[in-house]
Amino acid sequence: MLNRAIFEIGVEDLPPSEFDNIRAQLEEELKKSFEKNDLNFLSMNIFISPRRFGAYIVGLPDKQPDKKEKRKGPPKKICFDGNNQPTKALEGFAKSQGVQVKDVKFENNDGAEYAYIESVKAGEPTKIILQNIIPELITNMNFAKSMRWGKGNYTFVRPVHWVLGLYNREILEFEIFDEKSSNKSYGHRFFGEEILITNPQSFFSELKKNYVIPLYEERIEVIEREIHELEDEYNIKISLEEHEDLIREIAKMTEFPKGVVGSFDEKYLFLPPEIIIVTVRHHQRSFVAMKDGKVINKYIAFQDGFGRKGNVTNGYTRVINARLDDAAFYYEDDLKADIQKRLEDLKSITYQVELGNYREKCERISTLSSKIAEKLGFENLDVVKRAGLLCKIDIPSKVVYEFPELQGIMARIYLKHKEENEDVFLTAQEHYKPLSENDEISQNLVANLVSLADKIDDLVGYFGIGKIPSGSKDPFGLRRKAFGILRILISLDWDLNLKELIDLSEKTFVESGKSNISIKSVENELINFLSNRLETILEREKISKEAINSVLINIYKPLRAYLAAKSLDKFIKKEEFRDFIIAFQRVNNISKNHKSQEYNGRLFIEEEEKTLFQKYLEVKSHFENCLKKLDYDGAIESLISLKENIDRYFDNIFVMSEDESIRSNRLGFLKSLSALFYEIGDVEKLYKG
């Protein structure tokens, strides 16, 4: 029969923000404690709801495994006297270990024999271990913000009201914050009662009888099932994919979630769907219903428990109507505002003290995005400039002030209402993309231009004033923005030099009066920062470590570094490429300390160096043509064709000639040959690792 254990800490309502932290700590620390105490188990379920959390463990052993112990005593030479009788040293050692002298054994250790005692230490019962580790684990947990209660002696996430602990049918006896453990739990605050838990297996079923679903994942399933049932009953539709965060939030706020359908006033349906959805979600954590692809005046809300449907929907509807009334006022007022007035308003909103206000930022974005567009051969630069200038036009709006999550969306709505160009109003919403490392880039090219300019402006600005992310701290989201820069360049095949874009951005800062912005002193940090982001992108595509390390030398050319890594990853697996690298290693090693690539082909004397020189000229031309077309497979193949000529060269040519002019000419040529590969990556990383 499997041994089972469960413990439950009953608390006042937990803040939803602590759920993930509590679950992670419980699982990690319990596993560490079990490992430390040599306790194996089959499964462990962490449960948490607003008024309780704990763990259910199945498959524990009866006790720890017994341990053999060997204790070292005195050297054998002092254990016996001249008559071969035990000395006091031996007798004392035996007595200290609780054995007789005859039980002492001797073993050789580093050339000398020593006395040893072997014993077996019995493993401690699992119940005793659990009674020790549970209170220690719970009282040592860390939280973002703790509470004190009673006389201020106790600090925890929330005051503790009861503690349950069971090992099979036996109560685990321990105490936490003056609360003694028992076999009692409590059901739902309003619909449940005190529950006597006779064994760990019955815990979950007994709590469900008392309107508590302890498992967080199960409550999420219940919420989704309730939504589907209400969709069918009322012939409405809720997009679960767009509301995953809200579903998780409700699961963290309820112990027995039950869905209800309510209605708000139809007169608010003139509002854009995004404003209705965010208003209802923001204020009442409810789901706006749709029908035939359009928002309708119904919503699904969740209560914690059952019954009271009329009271719940009446209360929700009253609040939603009031909030939608506010939203309608803000929306209509915002639409009346003149664009020029909004641009003036941006001057009064600080972006960052040392980097200026939002109007200045938008002007920098406008300038930089048009310069990037020019580099890419875009013709309609006026649209790009306009899109950059107006991309954050909604920041001063009342709607965004009330609902920050509508930033970008409100700008699109506002600019479309003002009959701006489609690229301009779409850019206002989509230039924030990608919003995360896994988010897609915009499908609008102008939006991507403005997004690129915006993110480079952030990167250069914050690095330029020394606000560089360190460790896990990244208050300005620069890691995400760096990912965005690289993703845009790679996804759109934009072959741009990041160094040039960074210099353009720095120049834009200076020209706008921000002469304090300088990247020069932190360029190495910026290179490492970007390299780490590109490395992550390549690792996610399962590119080999050798290929990644090699191409990072070209971080300022992200598209080329990415394509080179993809090609290198294929060729590294081929024997002909590995043979080529061995040959090319000789070229690189002998020339890497030579300072110049200057040479004169007419001064070559030996046939093998003339032959390699001619082959080099042929390959160089083909290699450069391949690189122009971003054909890195073809470029690498052309380099591999040099292998035989390189081998013959080193078999027959003594590079380090005593004649300085010959030696220097040969090293200059080999340096030029070696430089070809560095257009792909650092060749040393391929043979040195």
C-alpha positions in Angstrom: 0.0 0.0 0.0 1.3 3.4 -1.0 2.2 5.9 1.8 0.6 9.3 1.3 1.1 12.6 3.1 -0.7 15.9 2.9 -0.4 19.3 4.6 -2.5 22.4 4.2 -1.9 26.0 5.4 -5.1 27.9 5.9 -4.7 31.6 5.4 -6.6 34.9 4.9 -7.2 35.7 1.2 -3.9 35.4 -0.7 -3.0 38.1 -3.2 -3.1 36.6 -6.8 0.3 38.0 -7.4 1.8 35.5 -4.9 0.3 32.3 -6.4 3.1 31.5 -8.8 5.8 32.3 -6.2 4.2 30.1 -3.6 3.7 27.1 -6.0 7.3 27.4 -7.2 8.8 27.6 -3.7 6.8 24.7 -2.4 7.7 22.4 -5.2 11.4 23.3 -5.3 12.0 23.3 -1.5 10.1 20.1 -0.9 12.1 18.3 -3.6 15.3 19.6 -2.1 14.3 18.5 1.4 13.3 15.0 0.2 16.5 14.6 -1.6 18.5 15.8 1.4 16.8 13.3 3.6 17.0 10.4 1.1 13.2 10.2 0.6 11.9 9.1 -2.8 8.3 9.6 -3.8 6.1 8.8 -6.8 4.2 12.0 -7.3 3.6 15.4 -5.7 0.7 17.8 -6.3 1.0 21.4 -5.1 -2.5 22.9 -4.5 -3.4 26.5 -3.9 -6.5 28.6 -3.7 -7.3 32.0 -2.2 -7.6 30.6 1.4 -5.2 27.7 1.5 -2.1 26.1 0.0 -0.1 22.9 0.5 1.1 19.7 -1.0 -0.1 16.1 -1.5 2.7 13.5 -1.8 2.2 9.9 -2.9 4.6 6.9 -2.7 6.8 7.9 0.2 8.9 5.1 1.9 8.2 4.1 5.5 11.6 5.5 6.6 14.9 6.7 5.3 17.3 3.9 4.0 19.7 2.6 6.6 23.2 4.0 6.3 26.5 2.2 6.8 29.0 4.3 8.8 32.7 3.7 9.2 34.5 5.5 12.0 38.3 5.8 12.0 40.3 5.3 15.2 43.9 5.3 16.3 46.8 3.8 14.3 47.3 0.1 14.9 50.8 0.6 16.2 49.5 2.3 19.4 46.5 -0.1 19.8 48.5 -3.0 21.3 51.4 -3.1 23.9 54.5 -5.3 23.8 52.4 -8.3 24.9 49.9 -7.7 22.1 47.3 -6.6 24.7 44.8 -3.8 23.9 46.1 -0.4 25.0 43.9 2.3 26.6 43.8 4.0 23.2 42.1 1.0 21.6 39.8 0.3 24.6 38.8 4.0 24.7 38.0 4.1 21.0 35.9 0.9 21.3 34.1 2.2 24.4 33.3 5.6 22.6 31.7 3.7 19.8 29.7 1.4 22.1 31.3 -1.8 20.9 33.8 -4.4 22.3 37.5 -4.5 21.4 36.9 -7.7 19.5 34.6 -5.8 17.1 37.3 -3.4 16.0 38.8 -4.0 12.6 42.0 -2.7 11.0 42.5 -1.4 7.5 45.4 0.0 5.5 45.2 3.7 4.9 48.0 5.5 3.1 50.6 2.9 4.1 49.6 2.6 7.7 46.9 0.5 9.5 44.2 2.2 11.5 41.4 1.0 13.7 37.9 1.1 12.3 34.4 0.5 13.5 31.6 -0.3 11.1 28.0 0.4 12.1 24.6 0.7 10.6 22.6 3.9 11.3 18.9 3.1 11.1 16.9 5.5 8.9 14.5 7.8 10.6 10.8 7.2 10.1 9.2 9.3 7.3 6.6 10.7 9.6 9.3 12.2 11.9 11.1 13.8 8.9 7.9 15.4 7.6 7.1 16.8 11.0 10.5 18.5 10.9 10.8 19.7 7.3 7.2 21.1 6.8 7.3 23.8 9.5 10.9 24.8 8.6 10.0 25.1 4.9 6.8 27.1 5.5 8.4 29.6 7.9 11.3 30.2 5.6 9.3 31.1 2.5 9.8 34.5 0.9 7.2 36.8 -0.4 7.1 40.1 -2.3 5.2 41.7 0.6 4.5 40.1 3.9 2.1 40.9 6.8 2.5 41.0 10.5 -0.3 40.0 12.8 -1.1 39.3 16.5 1.5 41.3 18.5 3.7 41.7 15.5 5.7 38.5 16.3 4.8 36.7 13.1 5.5 37.6 9.5 4.0 35.7 6.6 2.2 36.3 3.3 -1.1 36.4 5.2 -2.2 35.5 8.7 -2.4 31.7 9.3 -5.8 30.4 10.6 -5.4 26.6 10.5 -2.8 23.9 9.7 -3.6 20.4 8.5 -1.1 17.6 8.4 -1.6 13.9 7.8 0.7 10.9 7.1 -1.7 8.1 6.0 -4.2 8.2 8.8 -1.9 9.7 11.4 -1.7 13.4 12.3 1.6 15.0 11.6 2.4 16.8 14.8 4.0 20.2 14.3 3.3 23.9 15.0 3.4 27.0 12.7 2.9 30.5 14.1 1.2 29.1 17.2 -1.2 27.1 15.1 -1.0 23.4 16.0 -1.5 20.9 13.1 -4.6 18.7 13.1 -6.8 16.7 10.8 -9.3 19.5 10.3 -9.8 21.7 7.3 -12.4 24.2 6.3 -14.7 24.5 3.2 -15.9 27.5 1.3 -16.1 30.7 3.4 -19.9 31.0 2.9 -21.1 27.5 1.8 -18.7 25.1 3.5 -18.1 24.0 7.1 -15.4 22.4 9.3 -14.2 19.1 7.7 -12.6 16.2 9.4 -10.0 14.6 7.1 -9.5 10.9 7.9 -6.8 10.2 5.3 -4.9 12.2 2.6 -6.8 10.4 -0.2 -10.1 11.9 0.9 -8.9 15.5 1.2 -9.8 16.7 -2.3 -13.2 15.0 -2.5 -14.2 16.3 1.0 -13.3 19.8 0.0 -15.3 19.6 -3.2 -18.3 18.6 -1.1 -17.8 21.8 0.7 -17.4 23.9 -2.4 -13.6 24.2 -2.6 -11.5 23.1 -5.6 -8.0 23.2 -4.2 -6.1 22.5 -7.4 -5.4 25.7 -9.4 -5.2 23.8 -12.8 -8.6 22.1 -12.1 -10.2 25.5 -11.4 -8.9 26.8 -14.8 -10.6 23.7 -16.4 -13.8 24.4 -14.6 -13.8 28.1 -15.7 -13.2 27.1 -19.3 -15.9 24.4 -19.1 -18.4 26.9 -17.6 -17.7 29.3 -20.4 -18.3 26.7 -23.1 -21.6 25.6 -21.4 -22.8 29.2 -21.2 -21.8 29.8 -24.9 -24.0 26.9 -25.9 -26.9 28.0 -23.7 -27.0 31.6 -24.8 -25.7 31.2 -28.3 -22.7 33.5 -27.7 -19.0 33.2 -28.3 -16.0 34.0 -26.0 -12.4 34.0 -27.4 -10.5 32.0 -24.7 -7.2 32.5 -26.5 -7.5 36.2 -26.0 -8.5 35.9 -22.3 -6.0 33.4 -21.0 -4.6 35.9 -18.4 -8.1 36.7 -17.2 -9.0 33.0 -16.8 -5.9 32.5 -14.7 -6.7 35.6 -12.7 -10.2 34.4 -11.9 -8.8 30.9 -10.9 -6.6 32.8 -8.4 -9.5 34.7 -6.9 -12.1 31.9 -6.5 -12.3 28.6 -4.7 -15.4 27.4 -6.5 -15.9 29.4 -9.7 -19.4 29.6 -11.2 -20.2 31.5 -14.3 -23.2 33.8 -14.8 -24.4 35.8 -17.9 -25.4 39.4 -17.6 -26.2 42.3 -20.0 -25.2 45.9 -20.2 -27.0 48.8 -21.9 -27.1 48.4 -25.7 -26.4 52.2 -26.2 -22.7 51.6 -25.5 -22.2 49.3 -28.5 -21.2 52.4 -30.6 -17.9 52.3 -28.8 -15.0 50.5 -30.5 -15.0 46.8 -29.4 -11.6 47.1 -27.8 -12.8 49.8 -25.4 -15.9 47.8 -24.4 -13.8 44.6 -23.9 -11.1 46.4 -21.8 -13.6 48.3 -19.8 -15.6 45.2 -18.8 -12.5 43.2 -18.2 -10.6 46.0 -16.4 -13.3 46.9 -13.9 -15.3 43.6 -13.4 -12.9 40.9 -14.6 -15.6 39.7 -17.0 -15.7 38.3 -20.6 -17.5 40.3 -23.2 -19.6 38.1 -25.5 -19.6 38.1 -29.3 -22.1 36.9 -31.9 -21.4 36.5 -35.6 -18.0 38.1 -35.1 -19.4 41.3 -33.4 -19.5 42.4 -29.8 -22.9 42.2 -28.2 -24.2 43.6 -24.9 -23.8 40.4 -22.9 -20.9 39.3 -20.7 -19.9 36.3 -18.6 -18.8 37.0 -15.0 -17.7 34.5 -12.3 -18.9 34.4 -8.7 -17.1 32.3 -6.0 -19.8 29.8 -5.1 -23.3 29.3 -6.3 -26.8 30.9 -6.3 -27.3 34.7 -6.0 -27.2 34.9 -9.8 -29.6 37.9 -9.9 -27.7 39.8 -7.3 -24.4 39.1 -9.0 -25.5 40.2 -12.4 -27.4 43.2 -11.1 -24.3 44.4 -9.3 -21.9 43.7 -12.2 -24.3 45.4 -14.7 -24.6 48.5 -12.6 -20.8 48.9 -12.4 -20.2 48.1 -16.1 -22.8 50.6 -17.3 -21.2 53.3 -15.1 -17.7 52.5 -16.4 -18.9 52.3 -20.0 -20.5 55.7 -19.5 -17.2 57.1 -18.4 -15.4 55.4 -21.3 -17.9 56.9 -23.8 -17.3 60.4 -22.4 -13.5 60.0 -22.6 -13.7 58.5 -26.1 -15.9 61.2 -27.6 -13.9 63.9 -25.9 -10.6 62.4 -27.2 -11.9 62.3 -30.8 -12.6 66.0 -30.7 -9.0 66.8 -30.0 -6.9 68.3 -32.8 -3.8 66.4 -33.9 -1.5 69.4 -33.4 -2.9 69.9 -29.9 -2.1 66.3 -29.1 1.4 66.8 -30.4 1.7 69.8 -28.1 0.4 67.8 -25.2 3.2 65.3 -25.7 5.7 68.0 -24.7 4.3 68.0 -21.2 4.8 64.3 -20.7 8.3 63.2 -19.7 9.7 60.1 -21.5 12.8 60.0 -19.4 14.4 62.9 -17.5 17.7 62.7 -19.4 16.1 61.7 -22.7 13.5 64.4 -22.9 9.7 64.4 -23.4 7.5 62.3 -25.7 7.3 64.9 -28.4 11.1 64.9 -28.6 11.1 61.1 -28.7 8.5 61.0 -31.5 10.5 63.5 -33.5 13.6 61.4 -33.1 11.7 58.3 -34.2 10.3 60.2 -37.2 13.8 61.2 -38.3 15.5 57.9 -37.7 12.7 55.8 -39.3 12.9 57.9 -42.5 16.7 57.4 -42.6 16.3 53.7 -42.2 13.6 53.7 -44.9 15.9 55.6 -47.2 18.7 53.0 -46.7 16.2 50.2 -47.6 15.1 52.1 -50.8 11.6 53.0 -49.6 10.1 55.8 -51.8 7.3 57.3 -49.7 9.4 58.8 -47.0 6.8 61.4 -46.0 4.4 58.6 -44.9 7.2 57.0 -42.8 8.0 60.4 -41.2 4.4 61.0 -40.4 3.9 57.6 -39.0 6.9 58.0 -36.7 5.8 61.5 -35.5 2.3 60.3 -34.7 3.0 56.8 -33.3 2.5 57.8 -29.7 -0.3 60.4 -30.3 -2.7 58.7 -27.8 -0.5 58.9 -24.7 -2.1 62.2 -23.6 -5.6 60.9 -24.2 -8.1 60.4 -21.4 -8.9 56.8 -22.6 -5.3 55.7 -22.3 -5.0 57.5 -19.0 -7.9 55.5 -17.7 -7.0 52.2 -19.6 -3.2 52.1 -20.2 -3.7 48.7 -21.9 -5.4 50.5 -24.8 -2.2 52.5 -25.7 -1.6 52.0 -29.4 -5.2 50.7 -30.0 -6.6 54.2 -29.2 -4.0 55.8 -31.4 -5.1 53.7 -34.4 -8.8 54.5 -33.7 -8.0 58.2 -33.3 -5.8 58.6 -36.4 -8.3 56.6 -38.5 -11.0 58.9 -37.3 -8.8 61.9 -38.4 -8.5 60.2 -41.8 -4.8 59.7 -41.7 -3.1 57.4 -44.2 -3.7 53.7 -43.5 0.0 53.0 -42.9 0.0 55.9 -40.4 -2.9 54.7 -38.2 -1.9 51.0 -38.4 1.7 51.9 -37.4 0.4 53.7 -34.3 -0.9 50.4 -32.9 1.6 47.9 -34.4 4.9 49.6 -33.9 5.0 48.2 -30.4 5.3 44.7 -31.8 6.9 42.3 -31.1 5.6 42.8 -27.6 7.5 39.8 -26.2 10.2 37.4 -27.3 7.6 35.0 -28.7 5.3 37.6 -30.3 5.1 38.0 -34.1 6.3 41.2 -35.8 3.8 43.4 -37.6 2.7 42.6 -41.1 2.9 46.3 -42.0 6.3 47.5 -43.4 6.0 51.1 -42.2 5.1 49.8 -38.7 8.2 47.7 -38.7 10.3 50.7 -39.8 8.9 52.8 -36.9 9.2 49.9 -34.5 12.9 49.5 -35.4 13.6 53.2 -35.0 11.7 53.3 -31.7 13.6 50.4 -30.2 17.0 51.6 -31.4 16.2 55.0 -29.9 15.5 53.3 -26.6 18.6 51.2 -26.7 20.9 54.0 -27.6 19.3 56.4 -25.2 19.4 54.2 -22.1 22.8 52.8 -22.8 24.0 56.4 -23.6 23.0 57.6 -20.1 24.4 54.5 -18.4 21.0 52.8 -17.7 22.3 49.3 -18.7 20.5 46.1 -17.6 22.3 44.0 -15.1 21.6 40.5 -13.8 17.8 40.0 -13.8 17.1 43.7 -13.6 15.8 45.3 -16.8 13.4 48.1 -15.7 13.2 49.6 -19.2 12.6 46.3 -21.1 15.7 46.7 -23.1 16.2 42.9 -23.5 12.8 42.7 -25.1 13.5 45.7 -27.4 16.8 44.2 -28.5 15.1 41.0 -29.4 12.6 43.1 -31.3 15.3 44.8 -33.3 17.0 41.5 -34.2 13.7 39.8 -35.0 12.6 42.6 -37.4 15.9 42.6 -39.3 16.1 38.9 -39.6 12.4 38.2 -40.3 12.2 40.8 -43.1 15.6 40.1 -44.6 16.7 43.7 -44.0 20.5 43.6 -44.5 21.3 46.6 -42.4 24.4 47.4 -40.4 23.4 47.9 -36.8 26.5 50.0 -36.1 25.4 52.5 -38.7 21.9 52.6 -37.3 23.2 53.1 -33.7 25.5 55.9 -35.0 22.5 57.5 -36.8 20.4 57.3 -33.6 23.2 58.9 -31.5 23.6 61.6 -34.1 19.8 62.2 -33.9 20.0 62.7 -30.2 22.9 65.2 -30.5 21.1 67.1 -33.2 18.0 67.4 -31.0 20.1 68.9 -28.2 20.8 65.8 -26.2 24.6 66.0 -26.5 24.9 63.9 -23.2 24.1 60.7 -25.2 27.3 58.8 -26.1 27.7 55.1 -26.8 31.5 55.1 -27.2 32.3 54.3 -23.6 29.7 51.5 -23.4 30.1 50.0 -26.9 31.5 46.7 -25.6 28.6 46.3 -23.2 26.2 47.0 -26.0 27.9 44.5 -28.3 27.7 41.8 -25.6 24.1 42.7 -24.9 23.1 42.3 -28.5 25.2 39.2 -28.9 23.5 37.5 -26.0 20.1 38.2 -27.6 21.2 36.8 -31.0 22.7 33.8 -29.3 19.3 33.1 -27.7 17.5 33.4 -31.0 20.0 30.9 -32.6 19.9 28.5 -29.7 16.1 28.3 -30.0 16.6 27.2 -33.6 18.8 24.4 -32.4 22.0 25.9 -34.1 25.2 24.2 -32.9 27.2 26.1 -30.2 30.3 26.2 -32.5 28.3 27.9 -35.3 26.8 30.4 -32.9 30.1 31.3 -31.3 31.7 31.8 -34.7 29.1 34.2 -36.1 28.7 36.5 -33.1 31.8 38.3 -34.3 29.4 39.9 -36.9 26.7 40.9 -34.5 26.4 44.4 -36.2 25.2 42.5 -39.3 22.4 40.5 -37.7 20.8 39.1 -40.8 24.2 38.0 -42.2 25.2 36.5 -38.8 21.9 34.6 -38.7 22.2 33.2 -42.3 25.8 32.3 -41.7 25.0 30.4 -38.6 22.3 28.4 -40.4 24.8 27.5 -43.2 27.7 26.7 -40.8 25.4 24.5 -38.8 24.8 22.4 -41.9 28.4 22.3 -43.1 29.9 21.5 -39.6 28.4 18.0 -39.9 30.2 17.3 -43.2 33.6 15.7 -43.3 34.8 17.8 -46.2 34.2 20.9 -44.2 36.0 19.6 -41.2 38.9 18.7 -43.4 38.9 22.2 -44.9 38.9 23.8 -41.4 42.0 21.8 -40.5 43.7 23.2 -43.6 42.4 26.7 -43.1 43.5 26.6 -39.5 47.1 26.7 -40.8 46.4 29.8 -42.9 44.8 31.6 -39.9 47.3 30.6 -37.3 50.4 31.7 -39.2 49.0 35.0 -40.3 46.8 36.2 -37.4 49.6 38.3 -35.7 50.6 39.9 -39.0 49.3 43.5 -39.1 48.7 44.0 -42.8 46.8 42.4 -45.7 49.1 44.1 -48.2 50.9 41.9 -50.7 52.1 41.9 -54.4 51.0 38.8 -56.4 53.8 39.5 -58.9 56.4 38.8 -56.3 55.4 35.2 -55.7 58.2 32.9 -56.7 57.2 29.3 -56.2 54.6 27.5 -58.4 52.4 26.4 -55.5 52.0 30.0 -54.2 51.2 31.2 -57.7 48.6 28.5 -58.1 47.0 29.3 -54.7 47.0 33.0 -55.6 45.1 32.3 -58.9 42.7 30.0 -57.1 42.2 32.7 -54.4 41.3 35.3 -57.0 38.7 33.0 -58.6 37.2 32.0 -55.3 37.2 35.6 -54.0 35.1 36.8 -56.9 32.6 34.0 -56.6 32.6 34.3 -52.7 31.8 38.0 -52.9 29.0 37.4 -55.4 27.5 34.8 -53.1 27.6 37.2 -50.1 25.9 39.9 -52.1 23.0 37.5 -52.8 23.1 36.3 -49.1 24.0 32.8 -50.4 26.1 31.6 -47.5 25.9 27.9 -48.6 27.5 28.9 -51.9 30.1 31.1 -50.2 31.2 28.3 -47.9 31.4 25.8 -50.8 33.6 28.2 -52.7 36.0 28.4 -49.7 36.1 24.6 -49.4 37.4 24.4 -53.0 40.6 26.1 -51.7 41.5 23.1 -49.5 43.7 21.1 -51.9 45.7 24.2 -53.0 46.2 25.2 -49.3 47.5 21.8 -48.5 50.0 21.8 -51.5 51.0 25.4 -50.5 52.1 24.4 -47.0 53.7 21.2 -48.2 56.0 23.1 -50.4 56.3 26.7 -49.3 58.3 27.9 -46.3 56.3 31.0 -45.3 58.7 32.4 -42.7 61.5 33.0 -45.2 64.7 34.7 -43.9 64.1 37.3 -46.6 61.9 39.8 -44.9 60.2 41.1 -48.1 59.3 37.5 -49.2 58.1 36.6 -45.7 56.0 39.8 -45.3 54.5 39.4 -48.8 53.5 35.8 -48.1 52.0 36.7 -44.7 50.1 39.6 -46.2 48.6 37.2 -48.8 47.6 34.6 -46.2 46.1 37.3 -44.0 43.9 38.4 -47.0 43.0 34.7 -47.5 42.1 34.3 -43.9 40.0 37.4 -43.9 37.6 35.8 -46.3 36.3 33.5 -43.7 35.8 36.3 -41.2 33.0 37.6 -43.4 31.2 34.4 -42.4 32.4 34.1 -38.8 35.4 33.7 -36.5 37.2 30.6 -37.8 39.1 30.1 -34.6 35.8 29.3 -32.8 35.4 26.4 -35.1 38.6 24.7 -34.3 39.3 26.0 -30.8 35.7 25.9 -29.6 
